[in-house]
Amino acid sequence: MDEKTRGEALREDDPQRHGIFTTGIVSVADGYSIALFFTGPRHAGENLREVLLRRATGLPPPTQMCDALDRNVPKDLEVILSNCLSHGRRRFVDLVDLFPEEVTYILEALKQVYQVEAEAKQENLSAEERLHLHQQRSAPVMAELHRWLEAQFDQKKVEPNGALGQAIAYLLRHWQKLTLFLRVPGAPLDNNICEQALKKAQADCCCYSLLFDERCSDKTGNCCPAQAGAAASASSASISRRRAMSQPIRRVPPRA
């Protein structure tokens, strides 16, 4: 594949790039999973684009599951985009002590959806059967949750610029992509499979940095995430049949 076909490669010293990114791509199809890892200046969407450009022509677009960051999406390529419900949920988990009643309502609603998902897995349902089950039992729950979320703003119960308001706005803004599992057979609820796969790459990167700079470790020999680990606010993307996630890895400065 020549440079014009795949797009100009991004240099590590590009002034618009800061740091190195590790991308994990997990392809899931027909009960098999294949994991790929990339480390360099490219974001997840750019690495995913490189992979998808090598697909056989004539195949239908893959279903991509990711959080809402634009850098997770492969540009100029068609994908069926879905957003991670788990990422949306986490925004409320952090607020449970401040807004216990509101957050509990949201978490209980999402819990029902995951219970349906667990039942589908336990019964080994096909993609179509799983979709039908979610449409029967999860769709009413999500519809009621959507009405409740909108009412918080319409009835001025929540400050839009506050922490709870921003978390609610995230769900409403990305609602169609967060609920793709209610319309598309096989669409996942979240990208947890990619987060689990990337933990291995993060650990290896941490240990690699530890070999070159002992300042990466604390007194117990554990790697200090502030110096060599992945940022807590990492971006992620995953796709069903082609899954991807990216997290920035901080450089460890050389010893003086």
N, C-alpha and C positions, 0 to 999 in steps of 0.2 A: 504494500500500500504506500503510495507516494505521499509527499508532504501536502500537496494540494487536496488530496482526497480526505485525509484525516484531520486537516487543519494544522496550522503552524505550531510547532512544539513550544511550550513555555519554558523559558530559562529559569533556573533557580535564582539568578540574580535580577530577575524582572522586578522593577521597583514597585509594581502593583501586587507582588506576592511577598508574604512575610511568613517564613517558616516552611516546614516540610509537612506534607499531609500523607497519612496512611489510609488507603482505600481498600476495603474488602468487598469483593463481588461474589455473591453466592448464587449459583444457578440451581433452581429446583424444578425438576420435571420428571414425571412418571415414577415417582418414589425415590429418585436419585438426587443427590446434592453434590455440587462441585464448587469449591471455594478458590478464589483468586485474590491475591494481595498485591497492591502497588504502593510504592513509597516514592514521593517526589513532589514537585510544586503544583501538580494538577489537583483539582477538586474532584469530588465523587462523580459529578455529572460528566466531566470531561473524560475521566477514565472509563465510565460506563459507555460513553459514546464510542470510544475506541473498540470496546468489546462488541457493541451492537452493530457497528459497521462491518463486522466480520460474519454476521449472520447470513444464512442463505437467503437469496432474494425470493420474494413471494410469500414469506411467512407473515402471519398476522402480527400486529404490534404487541409487544409484551405488556403485562400489567406491572407497573412500577409502584412500589410502596415506599414512601419517604416522609420526612417531616417537611415543613413548608418552605425551607430555604431554596432559593432559586438555583444555587450552585449545585444542587443535587440532581437537577434535571438535565439530560443530554439535549443539547441544542440542535435544532434542525432535524430531529428524528422524532417519529411519532411513537408515543407510548400512551397507555391507558393509566393515567396518574391517580394515585390514591395516597392519602396522608395517614400518618401513624396515629391511631387512636390512643396508644399508650403514651405518646408524647403529650397529647392534649390532656390526658388524665393527670400526668405528673404535675402540671401547672397548678392543679387544685390540691394535690396531696400536700404540697408545701404550705398551703393556706388553711389547713384544717383547724389549727389552734386559734386563728384569727376569725374565721367564719365557720364555726362548727356546723351550724344548721344547714347553711347553703351548700357547703362542700360535701357534707354527708349525703344530701339528696342526690347530688351529681354522681358521687362515687357509687352509691347504691344502684343507680340507673345503669351505669357502665358495668357494674358487677353482674347484673342480669344478662347483659350481652355476652360477657365472657363465660358465663355459665352455660349459655346456649352453645357457644363455640366448643366448650369442653365436652358437651354432650354429643355434638356432631363428630368430634374426634373419637370419642369412646365408641360410638356406633359405627365408625369407619364409613361415614356417608360419602357419597360421590359429590363432586362440585355442585351439580345441579340439585341434589337432595339437600346439601348444606345450605344453598341459597334459599331454597323453599322453606327450610326450617327457620332461618333468620328472618325471612319476610313474614312468616307467621307470628313469631314470638319476639324478635328483636325490633322489628320495624315499629310496632306500636309504642314500645318503650322509648325509642329514639325520637319518634314524633312528639311524644309528650315532653321529653326533655328539651327539644327544640322550642316548643311553645313556652316552656318555663324560662328558658334562657332569654328569649326575646322579651318576655314580660318583665324581666329584671331591669331592662333599659326603658321599655315603654312606660312602665309605672314608676320609673325613677327610684327604684329600690337600691340600685347599685351605682356608685360613682364610676363612670366610664374610664377615667384615668387612674383609678385605684388598682391595686393588685388583683382583686377579684374581678373587677370590670375588664381588665386586660385579658385575664384568663378566659372569661366568657366570650369576649370579642374574638379571641383566637378560634374558639370552636365555631362560632357563627360564621366567621370569615371563610373558613375552610370546610364548612359542613358537607358540601357535596363530595369532596374528596375523602373526608373522614368516614363517610357512609357508603363508599363504593361497594363494600361487601354486601349491601342490601340490593344491589342491582347487577353485579357482574359475578358469574360463577367462578369460584376459586380465589376471589380477591381477598387478601389477608386482612386481619384487623390491625396488625402492627408489624414493625420490622425487628422484633426481638431476636429473630434468628440471626440477623446480621450483627446486632450488638453482641451476641454471644460469640459469634465467629471472630469478631474484631478484638475481643479480649485477649486472644492468643497473640495477635500481632502487637498489641499494646505491651503485653508482658515481655515479648522478645525485644521490642524496642527499648524498653526500660532497662532490661538486663544488658543490652548492648551499650547503652550510655554509661551504665555502672562500671563496665570494664575500663572505660577511658577517663572517668572522673569520679573519684570516691565521694565527692561532695553530693552525689545523687543519692547517697544512702544515709540513713539515720544511724543511731548507735546500735540498733538491733540488726543492721544490715539490710533493712527493707528499703526499697526504692522510694524516694520522696517524689510524689506526683507533682509537686509544685515546680520541680526542676526538670523532670524527664517524662512525666506522665502526660496523658491526653487532657486537654482542657475540659472542664466540667460542662461547659456550654457547647459541646461538640455538635456538629451537624451530622445528620445521618440520612441515608437513603437506602431503600431495599426494593427489589422487584421480585414478584412471583415469576419464576422461570429465569429471571436475570435480576439479582438483588445487589445493591451497592450501598456502602456507607463510608463516610470520610470523617476523620477527626484530626485536628491539628496537633502536631508533636512539637513541643518547645525545644529549641536548640540549647545545649549546655555550653556556656562560654568556656574557652580554653583556660587552663590554669595560667596564672600570671607568672 
